[in-house]
Amino acid sequence: MSIQKFAVVGSGPSGCYAAERLARKAVGPVEIDVYDRLPTPFGLVRAGVAPDHQSIKIVARVMAKTLTRDEVHFMGNVEVGGDISLAQLQDSYDGVLIAIGAPEDRKLGIPGDDLLGVVGSGAYTRWYNSHPDHTDAPPPLERVSDIIVIGNGNVALDVTRLLAKQASELEGSDISPDVEAHMLQEPTRRVTIVGRRDPQANKFSPLELREIAELEDAAMLIDPADMEGQDPEGGSKAVTLLKDNAAEYEERLAAGKPHTVRFAFRLSPEEVLGDDQGRVRAVRFRKTRVEDGSAVLTDEIEEIPAQLLVPCIGYRSLEVEGLPLEEGKVPNDDGLISDGLYVVGWAKRGPSGTIGTNRSEAQDVAERMLAECPAGGKPGRKAILPLLSDAGIKPVDWAGWLKINAAEEAAAAEDRVRKKFHAIEEMVKAVEV
C-alpha cells in the first residue's frame, strides 16, 4: 500500500493539531513532516505567550506528544520560501498544509505611526520572549515613563502587566535577564490602555484583568464616569471587575504606588505626535460615542503624553513565494487554497481566538486532506533532504530540539525555568554538541 505523505509548514498549535489528526485518522500508512523556520518547535506557545504565563505554555507538552509520534518528523531550521520553495514541497508531498500564523503587525495607518517609539505588539511580545528575529532590536525603553497601549484584548494586558511588574513578580518565568533588565529600568511608569469603544466591548479575560489589579507596585485606575451605563449582561466577569475597580478609584489613586495602569475608553487614535528628534512624545485621540455597537467620532480631542506606543490591533501573515495573500490572510475555501494545498489557523482566518480555538478547525482541515489527497507515490522528505544538503542547510530534528531544550534549562537561573538562546546560530551549535 502506498504511503500518504504530508508536509505541515509551521509547528505552532494549528500545525500540531492538524498533524495529530492526520496521523490518528489516516486509514493507511502515513508520513507527516512538520517544517519550521526556527530550530525550535511550538510557534506562538514559545514566542507569543507571555513569559510569566507558564501555565499556558504547558500546552507544549501536548504538542510534543504529536511531534514525537512515529508518523511525524520534525524538520526545524528550514525556511519554506527561502531554503526550499513551496513548489518543491508540493512536488514532493501528496498534500501541503500552511500553518504559518500571522506574525506581522498591522499598522495604525495614521500620521506619525512610523516614529521612533512606536512598536507593534507582535514585535514587542517576540522581543520579551527572546525570539531570534527581535533580540537585536529591543524597544526604546530608556527614559520612558509614559506608555500608551492601544487595544482591548489580552495581548494589551500582557504588554502592560510586564511593563508594570517588579523583578520579584517574574520568578518562575522564562524571561531572559537581558530583557528583564531592559524592561524594568524605569522606577516609575504610567501606562494607559486605550479602547475605541466602551468598556462593554472589551475582550479581556477576567483572569488577566485580575492580574493587573493585583500587581504589587501598580495602581489600576478606571474613571467611574467611564463605567456609567455599563452593565455586565450575560454574566461578564470582566465588566464586573472593571466596575468594581472604578468604585475604588479614589482609594487606588491615593495609594501612591510607583506605577499606574489607567484604562481609557471611547478614544480613537488620530495622530502620533513626535519631538524634534523624531521620537514619540504624545498621541492625539478623538473621543467617540457608541451607536449601534460602533464607535462614532465626535469633535472632542484628548492628547495623552507617551514616549512609547504599543498598538495591539492585530496581525498579518507574511508573504511566501507562490502563496496568495489578501488583506493579511491566505484566500481559501474552508481551508483549501488549491489542489493539494491547504491552510489553517491565523493564516486562514486572521488573528482571532485562543490557542484552543485552532483545534477543531485544524482537525477539520486535516480530515479534508486525508480524503482529498490520496497517496501518489511521492518521495516526501527524501526529495527535500538532498536539496537542503546542497544548500548547506542541516534540519534540526526532534532529538536536536531536545538538546536545545536541555541547554536552555541548564543555563537558567534558580528562579527561572530556562534561559533562551537569542540566535539561531547558538541553537544550531547546541545541537552539534
Sequence and secondary structure as in RCSB ss.txt:
>XXXX:A:sequence
MSIQKFAVVGSGPSGCYAAERLARKAVGPVEIDVYDRLPTPFGLVRAGVAPDHQSIKIVARVMAKTLTRDEVHFM
GNVEVGGDISLAQLQDSYDGVLIAIGAPEDRKLGIPGDDLLGVVGSGAYTRWYNSHPDHTDAPPPLERVSDIIVI
GNGNVALDVTRLLAKQASELEGSDISPDVEAHMLQEPTRRVTIVGRRDPQANKFSPLELREIAELEDAAMLIDPA
DMEGQDPEGGSKAVTLLKDNAAEYEERLAAGKPHTVRFAFRLSPEEVLGDDQGRVRAVRFRKTRVEDGSAVLTDE
IEEIPAQLLVPCIGYRSLEVEGLPLEEGKVPNDDGLISDGLYVVGWAKRGPSGTIGTNRSEAQDVAERMLAECPA
GGKPGRKAILPLLSDAGIKPVDWAGWLKINAAEEAAAAEDRVRKKFHAIEEMVKAVEV
>XXXX:A:secstr
   EEEEEE  SHHHHHHHHHHHHH SS EEEEEE SSSS  THHHHTS TT HHHHTHHHHHHHHHTSTTEEEE
BS  BTTTB HHHHHHH SEEEE     EE    STTTTSBTB  HHHHHHHHTT TTTTTS    TT  EEEEE
 SSHHHHHHHHHHH  GGGGTTS   HHHHHHHT  S EEEEEE SS GGG    HHHHHHHHT TTEEEEE GG
GGTT   GGG HHHHHHHHHHHTHHHHHHT  SEEEEEE SEEEEEEEE TTSBEEEEEEEEEEEETTEEEEEEE
EEEEE SEEEE S EE    TT   BTTB   BTTEEETTEEE THHHH S S TTHHHHHHHHHHHHHHHH   
    THHHHHHHHHHTT   B HHHHHHHHHHHHHT  TT S    SSHHHHHHHHH 
